[in-house]
Amino acid sequence: MDAVRGVLLPLAILLALTGCSGGGGGGASGAASGSAPPTTATTALPTATTTTPKATATTPRANTPTRAANTPVVVLDPGHNGGNAAAPEAINRQVPAGRGRTKACNTTGTSTDSGYPEHAFTFDVAGRVARLLSAQGVRVVLTRDTDDGVGPCVHRRAAIGNEAGADAVVSIHADGAAADAGGFHVAYSAPPLNEAQGAPANRLARALVTSMSAAGFGVSDYLGEGGLSPRDDLAGLNLSRRPAVLVECGNMRNATEAAAMSSPAGRQRYASAIAEGVLAYVDAT
């Protein structure tokens, strides 16, 4: 779709002053049961921080677009959840994973060596991305609206994107690889199981690789090629009927990347880059 693009970088800096820090939002989450309907990005986003992020290489936007006539819908899926570790029976039960397979409902995720958990990182970044996209006229749906619940299961996360009729689904994660490994990668379903998993998902993945690279993040040196990682084992991608990707923002066991993920300024950089890639994709659709 054609849309006049707004100023994202100044907005990102403003949002760092009023945006969210790691940790959970308030209230009970229906998504924790794995059966709740999608929740909008205006619900229970993380709390404010006063840290100002560094400027990135992201290209500024000229004007805030008007998308009311054909509002794009983007589903953001912050990986894992803060209550998963305390509910092993719930998260270990087998659920459909696509391609005739099953897998565990969900996992606890990884953490930095100092203990900052992936679930807190993904929830914080998703909230920041939601604010940036909403300010650009995008309707945002989150697969979970707190960071102290359980789930949703991976098949339910895919269903939320399908039910929302999402123009794009972006699952946000961080990896737990060897300490000397680093960089981001964007996974997409391959070979595709439907039309949306083909060219549309590939374009979304490439848009995010471009925006992450432009923001100064290096591509993975241990998985995928050129920042792209075709996968057939990720349930959320296999079960999606909408263009869907999974962004592994970096390696939480790499000291440099862990420091960026642990800081509000670093998380704002990740969020700005992801939002820029999503907007580039929806504007070109």
Secondary structure, 3 states (H helix, E strand, C coil): CCCCCCCHHHHHHHHHHHCCCCCCCCCCCHHHHCCCCCEECCCCCCCCCCCCCCCCCCCCCCCCCCCHHHCCEEEEEECCCCCHHHCHHHHHCEEEEECCEEEECCCCCCECCCCCEHHHHHHHHHHHHHHHHHHCCCEEEECCCCCCCCCCCHHHHHHHHHHHCCCEEEEEEEECCCCCCCCEEEEEECCCCCCCCCHHHHHHHHHHHHHHHHCCCCECCCCCECCEEEECCCHHHHCCCCCEEEEEEEECCCHHHHHHHHCHHHHHHHHHHHHHHHHHHHHHC
